[in-house]
Amino acid sequence: MNPTLYDVLGVSRDASPEEIRKAWRDAADRFEPGSGGSTRQFRLFNEAAEVLLDPERRRAYDQGLGEPEVEDETPAAAVVPGPPMPGTSRAATPEPARSGTPEPAAPAEAPPSAGREKAGVGRTLPTWAPAVLGALTALAVGVAVFATLQAQRASDYREALDRAPAAAEGAAAAVLSYSHKSLEADRDTAARYLTDRYRSEYVDTFDKLVSENATKTEATVEAEVLASSAMLGGGDRDPDRVPVLLFVNQTTTSAADAQPSRALNRVRLDMRRVDGTWLVDDITSY
């Protein structure tokens, strides 16, 4: 039997969203990037969590696994014979024929409008019918438009999950690298990858902390992205906002150390699409 997405994350079929989210985070914490196989495994964790944390996609996936259907155990209603007519028993015998010649039954008179109704004459729609039909038509159109918009939004979100990580990798290499010989140029280069909101915060931090320390130690930092993956953005599934988790090697060379030092960092970049371009809106180090 092939493993299911539940097996990938190590949770049961009836696991709650909180349990699934915790299992996904634990799997990401155990991940050690650096090879193609581990990168594929990391992405598999994210794909499993993305499906199982989406109620509609999880329902469809469970149906594909052959989720047992609950049988309707409501007993069929018993047919109870009605009470006998007064003066008779349940096994009543037929009434004997009456003597004499029976009188012919009088023909039933057809209602005056029967002929006209059969020919389609005299039928009129109620005065409220056009309004109701108009409202139903407008509702149907509105539902169709809403479904179309939702489908388009879902398509845009899937595209965003593909494009945001690549943009984050390019931004991380610039934002997390600098040299004491070209601090201002490196800062300005990194700023081009940032949103207007986050740019001022980054520049302020760079000037106060990074520049001062790099100048004193004559430090040069080179960032290398080892792996990246889009993280789940929550229930909103905003196609213009995607958080990306990256594993980055930062190699630092400075006058204080005889040998370069290397540190493996896990960094989250909150990517935001602005006028068609993915920019960094926040950075969080783990």
C-alpha positions, -999 to 999 in steps of 0.1 A, spaced: 0 0 0 13 34 -9 18 59 20 -9 85 24 -4 122 32 -14 113 68 15 88 68 39 115 55 31 137 85 27 108 110 -9 117 120 -41 97 121 -70 100 96 -91 119 121 -63 143 132 -74 179 140 -59 209 121 -39 218 151 -24 183 152 -16 184 115 0 219 118 21 207 147 32 176 128 42 197 98 63 221 120 80 192 137 88 177 103 103 210 91 124 212 123 139 178 116 147 187 80 184 191 72 189 206 37 219 202 15 210 174 -9 183 169 -36 166 140 -17 161 160 15 148 190 -5 122 168 -21 112 154 14 109 190 27 86 199 -1 65 167 4 59 178 40 46 211 28 24 196 1 8 172 26 1 200 51 -13 222 23 -39 195 13 -48 184 48 -52 219 63 -76 229 35 -111 215 44 -123 212 8 -91 196 -5 -89 173 25 -125 161 20 -118 154 -16 -86 135 -7 -104 114 19 -130 104 -6 -103 93 -29 -89 71 -2 -122 53 1 -135 68 33 -163 45 46 -197 59 42 -221 60 71 -251 39 65 -285 52 72 -297 31 102 -331 48 104 -356 19 104 -382 19 77 -416 31 88 -440 2 94 -472 2 75 -501 1 100 -535 -7 86 -562 18 95 -591 11 118 -620 -8 103 -651 12 93 -678 14 119 -699 -17 120 -675 -38 100 -646 -61 108 -611 -61 92 -621 -91 72 -654 -75 60 -674 -95 34 -687 -78 2 -720 -61 5 -747 -82 -12 -762 -68 -44 -794 -49 -40 -825 -61 -57 -842 -41 -84 -829 -23 -114 -802 2 -105 -807 38 -115 -782 51 -139 -758 76 -124 -762 112 -135 -733 124 -156 -709 147 -138 -710 182 -150 -677 196 -163 -667 228 -147 -673 258 -170 -635 265 -173 -624 229 -181 -625 233 -219 -607 267 -218 -580 254 -194 -573 224 -217 -568 248 -246 -545 270 -225 -571 297 -222 -577 315 -189 -543 307 -173 -525 338 -160 -492 341 -140 -495 356 -105 -485 392 -103 -455 383 -81 -441 356 -105 -420 380 -126 -403 395 -96 -395 360 -82 -382 348 -115 -360 379 -118 -347 374 -83 -338 337 -90 -321 346 -122 -300 373 -105 -291 349 -77 -280 322 -102 -259 348 -120 -244 359 -87 -235 324 -77 -219 317 -111 -198 349 -109 -188 341 -73 -177 306 -83 -157 319 -112 -140 344 -89 -132 318 -63 -118 295 -90 -96 323 -104 -84 332 -69 -75 295 -62 -56 294 -95 -37 326 -87 -28 313 -52 -13 281 -67 7 302 -91 19 323 -62 31 293 -43 53 284 -73 67 319 -80 72 334 -45 100 309 -34 121 317 -65 118 354 -58 126 349 -21 158 330 -30 170 359 -52 162 384 -25 178 364 3 211 362 -15 212 401 -18 196 410 16 217 386 37 251 393 20 273 424 25 310 434 27 326 460 49 342 474 17 309 483 0 283 486 28 263 515 13 261 499 -21 251 465 -6 224 482 15 210 500 -15 210 468 -36 191 449 -9 166 477 -6 155 471 -41 141 438 -31 120 453 -2 85 468 0 82 505 8 69 496 43 98 473 52 125 492 34 128 520 60 130 495 88 157 475 71 178 505 62 176 518 98 187 485 112 215 481 87 229 515 94 228 512 131 239 476 136 253 459 106 274 487 93 290 495 126 299 459 134 311 451 99 333 482 99 349 473 132 356 436 124 362 441 86 335 415 80 322 401 47 292 378 47 281 357 17 247 340 18 239 308 -1 203 295 -3 202 257 1 165 251 -1 132 270 0 95 262 1 63 282 3 47 280 37 10 278 43 -5 313 44 -35 303 65 -72 302 57 -72 334 36 -50 319 8 -41 354 -4 -25 351 -38 -5 383 -32 10 373 1 31 341 6 55 334 34 86 314 23 109 293 45 146 292 34 176 274 47 207 296 41 244 291 46 261 323 57 299 323 54 316 351 74 351 363 69 365 389 93 398 402 108 388 388 141 388 352 129 417 334 112 394 311 93 360 318 77 330 307 98 299 291 84 264 292 99 233 274 88 203 296 93 166 291 89 149 323 77 114 332 68 107 359 42 72 372 40 68 379 2 43 403 -11 33 409 -48 34 446 -56 25 456 -92 34 422 -104 68 420 -86 74 398 -55 91 418 -27 102 411 8 77 426 34 94 411 65 122 389 76 122 365 106 152 344 117 147 312 136 
